[in-house]
Amino acid sequence: MSSLPNLKLLIAAPRGFCAGVDRAIRIVELAIERLGAPVYVRHEIVHNRFVVDRLKAKGAVFVEELDDVPDGAPVVFSAHGVPKSVPAAAEARGLDYLDATCPLVSKVHSQAERLVAAGRHILFVGHKGHPEVIGTFGQVPEGRMTLIETVADVAGLAPTDPDNLAFLTQTTLSVDDTAEIIAALRQRFPGIQAPRGEDICYATSNRQSAVKAIAPLCDAMLVIGAPNSSNSLRLVEAAERAGARAMLVQRGSDLDFDWLTGVTTLGLTAGASAPELLVREVVDALAERYAIDEEQVETAREHMVFKLPRALQAA
């Protein structure tokens, strides 16, 4: 019999990679395979250091700006999306580029363009400085969108035409926080136009729902993800709101066993840009200190698959 302390481990399902992340990583891998290394990638393809380092080892070179890409080199745009000025600049330089923007982010881009073309001012719910927000603002002329981060921001709005507004949201937000902000927008501006569908992506919603189901059953919860990953940070917040202590870790070596003192039931999930390999790494690290009773808690099944860009389909 094991002398290790017992640990009940509740693992969320769904967790980890979403269809948009799978697609973005595959685009970089196929570009390297078919075009040869190096392939340049503007911004982290997804917010996960392990994924980025693995692609670097295959021949990807990550840069922050298009100016850092040499003439004649192929370039991939990240899953978070880019302002229109970026592909325009690539075309002006004659660069071959592949756009790995998540199709659900592209959908928000298209909605922004349509709303502005219809003469509406957009109130965009998101986090300042996030690449997705920068990319979405870059789809429309300057001054046609206003960023909303909190309910307090709604109270401070003074639009010039309050009867001609619309709202959109970042795809990786807290479902609960966003609902509060949208309720405030609707109360303040009853005629505001809503998106055609839910902007927060299915993967973000599903992972938060799974955490909400598990967290009340746990003493603590671990979320595997990067500190600059919006959807991963929202999972930590969701767990805490549901009553569990929660911590973000990037991989097994980040575990703080002092923090786990007294924990007998531990929840585990992974953000949409964290591979399953890191989930197993964390479980293996826990198994060195505990006798683990592992149980998967499934709250939804995901079957979404996104097509590759035509250039890669045809290759």
N, C-alpha and C positions, 0 to 999 in steps of 0.2 A: 504494500500500500504506500502511496506517495506521502511524503512528509511535508509536501508543499501545501500552503493554505489554499482552500477552494475559492474559485472565482467563477461566478456565473457571467457569461459573456453573451450579451444580446446584440446581434449584428443586424443593422438595418438593411432592408432591401425594398426599393432600389437604393443604390449607393454608387459612388464613383463615376466613371466616364459616362457622358451623355453622347447622343448621336452627333452633335455639333463638334465636340472635342475629338471623337473618333475620326470624323471626316477631316478635320484640320490637320491632325497628326498624319493621317494617310496621305494627304496632299503633299506634305513636306517629304515624306518617305518616297513617294512615287516620283516627285520632282528630282530628288537626288538619284534615284535608280535610273531614270530615263534621260535626264539632262546631264548627269555627272556632278560630282562635288567640285567646288562649293556651290550650294544654293543659299542665297541670302534670305533672311526672314526679318521683316520689319516688325519690331516689338516681339515679346515672348509669344509664341504661337498659341499657348494657353498658359495660365498662371500656375505652373508647377515646375519647380527646379529639377526634379528627377527626370521629368519628360524632356525638358529643355536640354539637360546635360546628355541624355541618351541620343537626342537628335544631333547635338553637336558632334558626338563621337561618330555619327554616320556621315557627317559632312555639311551640316547646317551651320551657317554663321548668322548670329543674331545681332541686329543693329537697331538703334532707336529711330534713326531718320533715314529717309531715302537717299540723302546726300552721302551717306556712308556706304552705299552700294556702288561698286565699280561699274564703269560703262561696259555694257555687253553681258553682265552677269544676270542670271535669272533671280527673281525676287518673289517671295510669298508674303501676302498680307495676313495678319493674325485673325484668329477666330472672333475677336472683339469688334472688328470692323474699323474702317478708316474714313477720314473725311474725303469728299470727292476730289479735293485738291491733290491727294496722293496718287491715285491712278492717273490723273491728268498729267502730273509731273513725270510719272514713269513713261507715259506715252510720248511726252515731249522729248524725253531722252532716248527713246527707242528701246527701252528696257522690256524684256519679256517678263510678264508678271502673272501670277496665279492668285486669285482672291479666295482665301480660306474663311472669309466671314461666315459665321453661323447663319444658315438660312432664316432662323427665327429673328436674328438681329437685322438681317436684310429686309425682313418683313416690316420691322419698325421703321427702317430707313424709308421704305416706299410709302408708308403711311404719312411720315413727316412731309415728304415731297408733295403728296396729294393734298394734305391739309393746308399747306402754305400756298399751293397753287389755287386753292379755293378761297384764299384770303383770310384764313384763320391764323391767330397767334397761338403757338403751342406752349403749354405749360408742361415741361418735361420733368418727371419724377425720377431722380437718380442721385448718384454720388459725384460731387465735383472732382474732376481730375481723373475719373475712371476712363480707361481707353474706350469703352463702349459709349460713354456719354460724349466724349470728344468726337468720336466718329459720327454719332447721330447728329450732333450740332453742325458738323461739317457737311451735312447733306442739304442744308437750306441756307439762304442768305443770312448774314449776320443781323441780329436784332429781331429775328422772327420766332425765336424760342427763348423761354425763360426757365432756368433751372429751379426746381423745387426739391429741397432735401428733407424738410420737416413740416409738421402741421403749423408750426409758428410762421414758416415762410408763407403759407397760404394767407394768414391773417395780414401779413405785411404787403401783399400785392396791391398794386394800383394800376391796372391795365387801362390803356387809353380807350379800348373798345371792349368792355366787359361782356357784351352780348355776342362777341364773335371769337370765342375761345375754344380750344380743344386740349386734351391732355394725352400724353403717351408716357410709358415708363420704361426704365432699364429692365432688361430681362432677368437679372439675377438678384432682385431685391427681396427683402423680407415680405412675405405675403401679408402678414398681419400689419406691419408698419405701413405698407403701401395702401392697404384697405382703409386705414385711418386717414391717410392723406387724401385719398380719392373721395372719401366721405366729406372731408372738410371742403374740398374743391366743389363738390356738387351742392353742398349747403350754401357756400358763398356765391357760386355762379350756377344757378339751376339750369341754365341753357347750355352749359359746356358740353362739347361733343366728345364722346368716349371713343376709344379704339374699336375697330370692328370685332376684335376678339381680345382675349387676355394677352397682354404683352409679356408678363412674367412667364418664362418658358416652362414647359411641362416638367422638365428635369428638376428645375429649382423648386417648383411646387411639390413634386413627388418626394424629393429628399427632405424637405421641411416637414411634410406630413408624416414621413416615416420616423423622424426624430421626435415629433410630438407624441407619437404612439409609444415609443420606447422610453423616453426620458422619465415619465412618472414611475416607471418600474425599476429605475436604476438609482444607485447612490451617486454615480458620476457618469460622465459621458466623454468619450474621446472623439474628436473630429479630425480626420486626416485631410490636410489641405495646406495651401500656401498662405502666408500672412497677407499677401496682396490679392488673394482670391475672394471676390465679393460673395460668391455663393457659399464658400466654406465658412466665412465669418458669420454669415446669416444662420448657418446651421448651429454654430456655437450659441448665438443669441436665442434661437428657437429652443434649444435644450435647456438653457437657463430659465427661460420663461415658463417652461413646462415643469420646473422644479428640480432639475439636476445640476450639480456642479459640472462645468464643462471646460474642456481645454482643447486648443488647437495644437496638433503635432504634425510635423512634415513627414516623419518616418519613424521606424522602430527605435533608432538610437536617440530620439528626442524624448522618450518616455521619462517622466519624473515619478519614480516609485514612492518618494515621500508623499507626493500629492495623492497617491492612490492608497495611502495608509487608511485602514478601516473600511475600504470598499469591498463589498462582497458580491455586488451585482454591478457590472460595468456595461454601458452601452457603447457601441462603436459604429461609426459611419464614415463616409468619405465624400468630399466635395466632388463636383462634376468634372474637375480636371485632374483628379487623383486616380492613378491606375490601381487595379485590383492587386497587383504585385505588392504594393505598399500596405494594403490591408493585411495580406498574409504575413508580411514582414512584422507588422505591429503585433499580430496574434502570436507569431513565433517568439517575439521578445517577451511578451506576457507569459508565455508558456515556460520560460526559463525560471520564473519566480512563483508561478501559480499552477495548481491543478485545474485546468480550464474545462468547464462544461459549456460548450459552444452551441448557441441556438440562433438560427436566422429568423428574423421577424419580417415577413413580407406584407407590405401594405398596398403594393401596386406592381403591375408588370409593364415593362416598356418594350415596345416593338418598333420604335421610330428608327428609320434609316434615311440618311440624306445622300442624294446623288453627288458624285464627284463633278468638278468642272468639266465642261465639254472637252477641253484640250486634253485632259487626262483620260476621259472615257474613250476618246478616239485613238489615243496613242497605242 
